[in-house]
Amino acid sequence: MEEEKKNSENRMEDSAENEIAQKSQEKWEDSARKLEEEIASLKDTLLRCIAESENLRRRLEKEKEEAIRYANSKFARDLLAVVDNFERVTANVTSSASIREKIEADTGLKALFDGILLCEKELLFAFKKNGISPIELKEGDAFNPAYHQAMCELDSPDGKAGVVMTVMQAGYIYQDRLLRPALVSVSKKA
């Protein structure tokens, strides 16, 4: 009996120890699971931060390249007024027979006009060399709002709408960007 009592006490002690060990084991497993979840969360946060910093680096590099590539666009836009003035002088002289006759008769005026033509030619060459080109456009082309700005609408003699009727001012592209749209009149259905 005493032995049974001892065995019973030992079993109770073993059971209590097992229960304590099991609870302790559960606590450790729970702590380990929580730590693993926290590690996974921190890894995810770290990977997201790395990805975000890499995206930021790429975006800043792209912005830097674009800033360098298009740095002269404001200056080029300012020079378009000079090109426009050269074109106006040339158009006025070539369209008037009396002015052409006066220029041909006076060697000084002829030299001045030749100098103006040369300056215009050199400026356009410098534009081309630096990636500035006129928008190729002629009457009858389809209106493209990405490159053209409609100044007015005119009745179409052939009934087609959305066709360039006249080019009022040339448009220009710098590299692959629009520097200035071409100012045009556009046809509308009568």
Backbone torsions as a table, in degrees:
resi	resn	phi	psi	omega
1	MET	NA	-43.7	177.4
2	GLU	-63.1	-36.7	179.4
3	GLU	-68.5	-39.1	176.8
4	GLU	-63.3	-40.7	178.9
5	LYS	-62.4	-43.7	178.5
6	LYS	-63.2	-45.7	179.1
7	ASN	-61.6	-39.2	178.8
8	SER	-65.7	-42.6	178.0
9	GLU	-65.1	-41.6	178.5
10	ASN	-63.2	-41.0	178.7
11	ARG	-64.6	-39.5	178.3
12	MET	-65.6	-42.5	177.7
13	GLU	-63.8	-44.3	178.4
14	ASP	-62.0	-42.3	179.5
15	SER	-64.0	-43.1	178.7
16	ALA	-64.8	-43.0	179.0
17	GLU	-64.4	-42.3	177.7
18	ASN	-62.5	-41.1	179.6
19	GLU	-65.1	-42.8	178.0
20	ILE	-64.4	-44.0	179.4
21	ALA	-64.0	-40.4	179.7
22	GLN	-66.3	-43.8	177.9
23	LYS	-63.3	-41.0	177.6
24	SER	-63.2	-43.3	178.1
25	GLN	-61.8	-42.6	179.1
26	GLU	-63.0	-41.7	177.8
27	LYS	-61.2	-45.0	-179.8
28	TRP	-64.0	-42.7	179.0
29	GLU	-64.8	-40.3	178.3
30	ASP	-64.9	-44.0	178.0
31	SER	-63.0	-42.1	179.8
32	ALA	-64.7	-41.4	178.5
33	ARG	-63.5	-43.2	178.5
34	LYS	-63.0	-41.5	178.8
35	LEU	-65.7	-40.1	177.3
36	GLU	-63.8	-40.2	176.8
37	GLU	-64.0	-41.8	178.9
38	GLU	-65.3	-40.6	177.3
39	ILE	-62.7	-44.2	178.8
40	ALA	-61.9	-41.9	178.8
41	SER	-64.5	-43.1	179.2
42	LEU	-66.3	-39.2	176.2
43	LYS	-60.9	-45.0	179.2
44	ASP	-60.7	-45.7	178.6
45	THR	-61.8	-42.7	178.8
46	LEU	-62.0	-46.4	179.4
47	LEU	-62.7	-38.9	178.1
48	ARG	-65.5	-41.6	178.2
49	CYS	-64.2	-41.2	178.3
50	ILE	-63.6	-45.0	179.6
51	ALA	-63.4	-42.2	179.6
52	GLU	-64.5	-42.1	179.2
53	SER	-67.0	-35.1	177.0
54	GLU	-67.3	-42.4	176.7
55	ASN	-63.1	-41.6	178.0
56	LEU	-62.9	-42.8	178.9
57	ARG	-61.0	-45.3	179.4
58	ARG	-63.6	-43.2	-179.2
59	ARG	-64.1	-42.9	178.5
60	LEU	-65.8	-37.0	177.2
61	GLU	-64.7	-42.6	178.9
62	LYS	-64.8	-43.5	178.5
63	GLU	-62.9	-38.3	178.2
64	LYS	-64.2	-45.8	178.7
65	GLU	-60.6	-42.6	179.3
66	GLU	-66.9	-39.0	178.8
67	ALA	-62.6	-40.4	177.7
68	ILE	-69.0	-44.4	-175.9
69	ARG	-65.0	-38.6	-175.3
70	TYR	-107.9	21.2	-177.2
71	ALA	-61.1	-32.6	-175.8
72	ASN	-91.0	7.2	-174.3
73	SER	-64.6	-37.1	178.4
74	LYS	-66.4	-43.2	178.0
75	PHE	-62.5	-43.9	178.9
76	ALA	-62.6	-41.0	179.0
77	ARG	-62.6	-38.7	177.6
78	ASP	-65.1	-35.5	-179.7
79	LEU	-74.3	-14.7	178.6
80	LEU	-61.8	-32.1	177.1
81	ALA	-63.4	-35.9	177.9
82	VAL	-66.1	-44.9	178.0
83	VAL	-60.8	-43.6	179.0
84	ASP	-58.9	-42.5	179.8
85	ASN	-65.6	-40.9	175.9
86	PHE	-60.5	-44.1	-179.9
87	GLU	-63.6	-38.4	178.4
88	ARG	-63.6	-44.9	179.2
89	VAL	-60.3	-49.0	-179.0
90	THR	-60.3	-44.9	-179.2
91	ALA	-64.6	-42.4	-179.8
92	ASN	-64.7	-42.2	-178.7
93	VAL	-68.8	-44.6	-176.3
94	THR	-74.0	-22.5	-178.4
95	SER	-86.3	-15.9	-177.6
96	SER	-108.5	117.4	-179.5
97	ALA	-65.7	-37.6	-177.9
98	SER	-67.6	-38.2	177.8
99	ILE	-67.7	-42.4	178.2
100	ARG	-59.7	-42.1	178.8
101	GLU	-62.4	-43.0	-180.0
102	LYS	-64.3	-40.1	179.7
103	ILE	-66.5	-42.6	180.0
104	GLU	-65.1	-33.6	-177.7
105	ALA	-76.9	-28.7	-175.4
106	ASP	-109.0	116.9	-178.2
107	THR	-65.6	-31.5	177.6
108	GLY	-65.7	-45.6	177.6
109	LEU	-65.7	-37.7	178.6
110	LYS	-61.7	-45.0	179.0
111	ALA	-64.3	-38.4	178.3
112	LEU	-64.3	-46.7	-179.8
113	PHE	-65.3	-39.8	176.6
114	ASP	-61.7	-38.1	177.2
115	GLY	-64.8	-39.7	177.5
116	ILE	-63.3	-44.9	178.5
117	LEU	-61.8	-39.5	179.3
118	LEU	-66.0	-42.3	178.3
119	CYS	-62.6	-42.9	178.2
120	GLU	-61.2	-45.1	-179.4
121	LYS	-61.9	-43.6	-179.9
122	GLU	-66.2	-39.7	178.6
123	LEU	-64.8	-43.3	178.4
124	LEU	-65.8	-35.1	176.3
125	PHE	-65.2	-43.1	177.9
126	ALA	-63.1	-39.3	176.2
127	PHE	-59.1	-50.3	-177.4
128	LYS	-60.7	-42.6	-179.5
129	LYS	-62.2	-28.5	-177.9
130	ASN	-103.3	16.9	173.2
131	GLY	85.2	17.0	178.1
132	ILE	-105.5	122.5	-178.1
133	SER	-135.5	148.3	177.5
134	PRO	-72.2	151.4	175.0
135	ILE	-75.4	121.7	179.4
136	GLU	-70.1	117.3	-174.5
137	LEU	-154.7	137.8	175.6
138	LYS	-141.0	164.1	178.3
139	GLU	-59.8	137.4	-179.2
140	GLY	99.3	-14.3	176.6
141	ASP	-70.6	155.9	177.3
142	ALA	-70.1	141.1	176.8
143	PHE	-69.1	129.8	179.3
144	ASN	-124.0	107.4	-176.2
145	PRO	-64.0	-14.7	177.8
146	ALA	-74.3	-26.1	-176.4
147	TYR	-124.0	-10.4	-175.9
148	HIS	-122.6	148.3	173.8
149	GLN	-120.3	118.6	-178.7
150	ALA	-76.8	123.1	178.7
151	MET	-94.2	-29.6	177.4
152	CYS	-160.7	165.3	176.3
153	GLU	-114.6	137.1	178.8
154	LEU	-121.5	149.4	176.5
155	ASP	-64.1	135.6	-178.5
156	SER	-85.3	128.2	178.3
157	PRO	-68.6	-28.6	-179.0
158	ASP	-102.4	4.7	175.7
159	GLY	85.0	-0.2	179.3
160	LYS	-84.6	136.2	176.8
161	ALA	-103.5	152.5	175.8
162	GLY	78.2	28.4	179.9
163	VAL	-114.4	140.9	178.6
164	VAL	-69.5	122.3	179.3
165	MET	-91.1	-49.4	177.9
166	THR	-141.0	150.7	175.3
167	VAL	-103.1	114.7	-177.7
168	MET	-87.0	-33.8	179.3
169	GLN	-151.7	135.1	-178.2
170	ALA	-68.0	146.7	174.5
171	GLY	-102.7	159.4	-177.6
172	TYR	-136.5	150.6	176.7
173	ILE	-118.0	136.7	176.2
174	TYR	-113.0	115.5	-173.0
175	GLN	60.6	-107.2	178.3
176	ASP	-121.3	14.2	-179.3
177	ARG	-111.0	149.7	176.5
178	LEU	-71.5	123.2	177.5
179	LEU	-90.7	-44.9	176.6
180	ARG	-153.6	132.5	178.6
181	PRO	-73.0	154.3	174.6
182	ALA	-76.5	134.4	177.8
183	LEU	-90.0	122.4	-172.9
184	VAL	-136.8	161.3	166.4
185	SER	-102.5	143.6	-173.1
186	VAL	-120.7	145.0	179.1
187	SER	-78.3	150.9	173.2
188	LYS	-133.3	159.0	178.9
189	LYS	-68.6	137.2	-178.2
190	ALA	-75.0	NA	NA
